[in-house]
Amino acid sequence: MRLGIISDLHANIHALTASAEFLRAQAVDQIVVVGDLVGYGANPGPVIDYVQQHGFSACLGSSDMRVALPLGDREGRHGPAEQVINWSRDILTSEQLDFLRSLPVGGRLKTPSGRIRFFHGSPQDPEEKLDLAGPEEKLQVLAAQYPARLIVAAGTMCPSCGRWAR
């Protein structure tokens, strides 16, 4: 089984379609979107529709959660990013918002090579950032809690160095 894994689309339909075309050319069997379908970009609705129409597996990202769920006033969430979140919420249809609300926090796939677990942020919270450069013991605990051949985490940041993990 060949998997294509993408994340952090942030409402960029052009990046999504280009990535999907590339992955199809690589003869992948399934595409998995590891959160953040919306946020920042100008096309949240078309991104959601594309993911649905093409049957991609997906999980909830931090931006998806902030758009789809009424989390109230959040300290430190002001400026252009929060404006885009509010704008996205206003222009999405109720069906598109329902789709975001239906996304699981994480997912798992059985493959001939073993189980794959995926999530955005952490297994419990799409907004939590795993420290991928931190103590290896913490990542070993995570691996023990979520046994899999491969664990895919998106939207993570290396707090030690301040860089996004890619």
C-alpha positions as CSV (number, residue, x, y, z in Angstrom):
1,M,0.0,0.0,0.0
2,R,1.4,3.4,-1.0
3,L,0.2,6.4,1.1
4,G,0.4,10.1,0.4
5,I,0.5,12.2,3.5
6,I,-0.2,15.9,3.4
7,S,-1.0,18.5,6.1
8,D,-1.4,22.2,6.8
9,L,-3.3,23.0,3.6
10,H,-4.6,26.2,5.2
11,A,-7.3,26.8,2.6
12,N,-4.8,26.7,-0.3
13,I,-6.7,24.9,-3.1
14,H,-3.9,25.4,-5.6
15,A,-1.4,23.6,-3.3
16,L,-3.9,20.9,-2.6
17,T,-4.7,20.1,-6.2
18,A,-1.0,20.2,-7.2
19,S,-0.1,17.9,-4.3
20,A,-2.9,15.5,-5.1
21,E,-2.0,15.4,-8.8
22,F,1.7,14.7,-7.8
23,L,0.7,12.0,-5.4
24,R,-1.7,10.3,-7.9
25,A,1.2,10.3,-10.4
26,Q,3.2,8.4,-7.8
27,A,0.5,5.8,-7.8
28,V,-0.5,6.2,-4.1
29,D,-3.4,4.1,-3.0
30,Q,-4.7,6.6,-0.4
31,I,-4.2,10.2,0.6
32,V,-4.3,11.3,4.2
33,V,-4.7,14.9,5.3
34,V,-3.2,15.4,8.8
35,G,-5.2,18.5,9.7
36,D,-5.5,22.2,9.1
37,L,-7.6,22.1,5.9
38,V,-8.6,25.7,6.6
39,G,-7.1,28.9,8.0
40,Y,-5.0,31.6,6.4
41,G,-5.8,30.9,2.7
42,A,-8.6,32.2,0.6
43,N,-10.4,29.0,-0.4
44,P,-11.5,27.1,2.7
45,G,-14.7,25.8,1.1
46,P,-13.1,24.4,-2.1
47,V,-10.4,22.7,0.0
48,I,-13.1,21.0,2.2
49,D,-15.1,20.0,-0.9
50,Y,-12.1,18.6,-2.7
51,V,-11.0,16.5,0.3
52,Q,-14.6,15.1,0.7
53,Q,-15.1,14.5,-3.1
54,H,-11.9,12.6,-3.4
55,G,-12.4,10.5,-0.3
56,F,-9.2,11.5,1.5
57,S,-8.8,10.4,5.1
58,A,-8.4,13.4,7.3
59,C,-8.2,14.5,11.0
60,L,-8.9,17.7,12.8
61,G,-6.2,20.4,12.8
62,S,-5.9,23.4,15.1
63,S,-7.2,25.8,12.5
64,D,-10.1,23.4,11.6
65,M,-11.0,23.3,15.3
66,R,-10.9,27.1,15.8
67,V,-13.1,27.6,12.7
68,A,-15.6,24.8,13.4
69,L,-16.0,24.8,17.2
70,P,-17.2,27.8,19.2
71,L,-14.2,28.1,21.6
72,G,-15.0,31.6,22.8
73,D,-12.5,34.4,23.3
74,R,-9.0,32.9,23.3
75,E,-6.2,34.9,24.9
76,G,-3.4,35.6,22.5
77,R,-5.6,35.0,19.5
78,H,-5.8,38.4,17.8
79,G,-4.7,40.0,14.6
80,P,-4.9,38.7,11.0
81,A,-4.8,35.0,11.9
82,E,-7.9,35.3,14.1
83,Q,-9.6,37.5,11.5
84,V,-9.1,34.8,8.9
85,I,-10.5,32.2,11.3
86,N,-13.7,34.3,11.8
87,W,-14.0,35.0,8.1
88,S,-13.7,31.3,7.2
89,R,-16.4,30.5,9.7
90,D,-18.7,33.1,8.1
91,I,-18.2,31.9,4.5
92,L,-18.3,28.2,5.0
93,T,-21.6,26.4,4.4
94,S,-23.3,24.5,7.3
95,E,-22.3,21.3,5.5
96,Q,-18.7,22.3,5.3
97,L,-18.6,23.3,9.0
98,D,-20.3,20.0,9.8
99,F,-17.6,18.1,7.9
100,L,-14.9,19.9,10.0
101,R,-16.8,19.1,13.2
102,S,-17.0,15.4,12.1
103,L,-13.2,15.1,11.7
104,P,-11.6,12.9,14.4
105,V,-8.7,14.2,16.5
106,G,-6.5,11.5,15.0
107,G,-6.7,8.4,12.9
108,R,-5.2,5.1,12.3
109,L,-4.7,3.0,9.2
110,K,-3.9,-0.7,8.9
111,T,-1.4,-1.3,6.1
112,P,0.4,-4.5,5.0
113,S,3.5,-3.1,6.7
114,G,1.7,-2.4,10.0
115,R,-0.5,0.2,11.7
116,I,-0.1,3.9,11.1
117,R,-1.3,6.5,13.6
118,F,-1.7,10.2,12.6
119,F,-2.7,13.4,14.4
120,H,-2.3,17.1,14.2
121,G,-0.5,18.6,17.3
122,S,-0.9,15.7,19.7
123,P,-3.1,12.6,20.0
124,Q,-5.4,14.5,22.4
125,D,-5.3,18.1,21.3
126,P,-4.8,19.5,17.8
127,E,-3.4,22.8,19.3
128,E,-0.8,21.1,21.4
129,K,2.8,21.2,20.1
130,L,5.0,18.2,20.5
131,D,8.6,19.0,21.2
132,L,10.3,16.9,18.6
133,A,13.7,18.0,19.6
134,G,13.1,17.5,23.3
135,P,13.9,14.5,25.5
136,E,13.7,11.2,23.6
137,E,12.0,9.6,26.6
138,K,8.9,11.7,26.1
139,L,8.6,10.5,22.5
140,Q,9.1,7.0,23.6
141,V,6.2,7.3,26.1
142,L,4.1,8.6,23.2
143,A,5.1,5.7,21.0
144,A,4.3,3.2,23.8
145,Q,0.8,4.8,24.3
146,Y,0.0,4.7,20.6
147,P,1.7,1.5,19.3
148,A,2.2,1.7,15.5
149,R,4.8,1.0,12.9
150,L,4.7,4.8,12.1
151,I,3.3,7.8,13.9
152,V,2.7,10.9,11.9
153,A,2.4,14.2,13.7
154,A,1.6,17.5,11.8
155,G,1.4,21.1,12.9
156,T,4.2,20.4,15.4
157,M,6.8,22.9,16.4
158,C,10.2,22.4,17.9
159,P,9.8,24.6,21.0
160,S,13.5,24.1,21.7
161,C,14.6,25.8,18.5
162,G,11.4,27.7,17.6
163,R,11.1,26.1,14.1
164,W,8.2,24.3,12.6
165,A,8.7,20.6,12.2
166,R,8.3,19.4,8.6
